Amino acid sequence: MLTLIFTGVVWAIYGYIQYKYLSPGLLEDKIIQSQEALLKMGRSEEMVEAQSEMMRLFSHRSQMLFLGICSVQLSGVPYWHCP
């Protein structure tokens, strides 16, 4: 359990540094790629724009820090009871 907490914190800090300083435009590039993929699938412009706004809502750096810690914790749930 302690290993998961430590790993989650390290992973979240790495993600924060990655998106804040090393590649600040990476998130926007991913949103644009997602928009293009949705348009190729035949989604409407309104649906694509709504999806993009949701992605922007959940891609703030502070939220990514929190979600990064939580996701590592949840990925380790099956192993909590293993010896």
C-alpha positions as CSV (number, residue, x, y, z in Angstrom):
1,M,0.0,0.0,0.0
2,L,2.8,2.4,0.9
3,T,4.5,1.6,-2.4
4,L,1.4,2.5,-4.3
5,I,1.1,5.9,-2.5
6,F,4.8,6.7,-3.2
7,T,4.5,5.6,-6.8
8,G,1.3,7.6,-7.3
9,V,2.9,10.8,-5.9
10,V,6.0,10.3,-8.1
11,W,3.9,9.6,-11.2
12,A,1.7,12.7,-10.5
13,I,4.7,15.0,-10.0
14,Y,6.2,13.7,-13.3
15,G,2.9,14.3,-15.1
16,Y,2.7,17.8,-13.7
17,I,6.2,18.7,-14.7
18,Q,5.7,17.1,-18.2
19,Y,2.5,19.1,-19.0
20,K,3.6,22.3,-17.2
21,Y,7.2,22.8,-18.3
22,L,8.4,20.1,-20.8
23,S,5.4,19.9,-23.2
24,P,2.8,22.5,-22.4
25,G,1.0,22.1,-25.7
26,L,0.8,18.3,-25.5
27,L,-2.7,18.4,-23.9
28,E,-4.1,20.6,-26.6
29,D,-2.5,18.4,-29.3
30,K,-4.3,15.4,-27.8
31,I,-7.6,17.3,-27.8
32,I,-7.1,18.2,-31.4
33,Q,-6.3,14.6,-32.3
34,S,-9.4,13.5,-30.5
35,Q,-11.6,16.0,-32.4
36,E,-10.3,14.8,-35.7
37,A,-10.9,11.1,-34.7
38,L,-14.5,11.9,-33.7
39,L,-15.2,13.8,-36.9
40,K,-13.9,10.9,-38.9
41,M,-16.3,8.6,-37.0
42,G,-19.1,10.8,-38.2
43,R,-19.9,12.7,-35.0
44,S,-21.6,16.1,-35.2
45,E,-19.8,19.3,-34.7
46,E,-21.8,20.0,-31.5
47,M,-20.9,16.6,-30.1
48,V,-17.2,17.0,-30.9
49,E,-17.2,20.5,-29.2
50,A,-19.0,19.1,-26.1
51,Q,-16.4,16.3,-25.9
52,S,-13.6,18.8,-26.3
53,E,-14.9,21.0,-23.5
54,M,-15.2,17.9,-21.2
55,M,-11.6,17.0,-22.0
56,R,-10.4,20.5,-21.2
57,L,-12.4,20.4,-17.9
58,F,-10.6,17.3,-16.8
59,S,-7.2,18.2,-18.0
60,H,-6.2,20.9,-15.6
61,R,-2.8,20.3,-14.1
62,S,-4.1,20.2,-10.5
63,Q,-6.8,17.7,-11.4
64,M,-4.3,15.6,-13.3
65,L,-2.1,15.6,-10.2
66,F,-5.0,14.3,-8.0
67,L,-6.2,11.8,-10.6
68,G,-2.7,10.5,-11.2
69,I,-2.3,9.6,-7.5
70,C,-5.8,8.0,-7.4
71,S,-5.3,6.0,-10.6
72,V,-2.2,4.4,-9.4
73,Q,-3.9,3.5,-6.1
74,L,-6.9,2.0,-8.0
75,S,-4.6,0.0,-10.3
76,G,-3.1,-1.6,-7.3
77,V,-6.4,-2.7,-5.7
78,P,-6.2,-6.3,-6.9
79,Y,-2.8,-6.7,-5.2
80,W,-3.7,-5.2,-1.8
81,H,-4.6,-8.6,-0.4
82,C,-1.7,-10.6,-1.9
83,P,1.1,-11.7,0.4
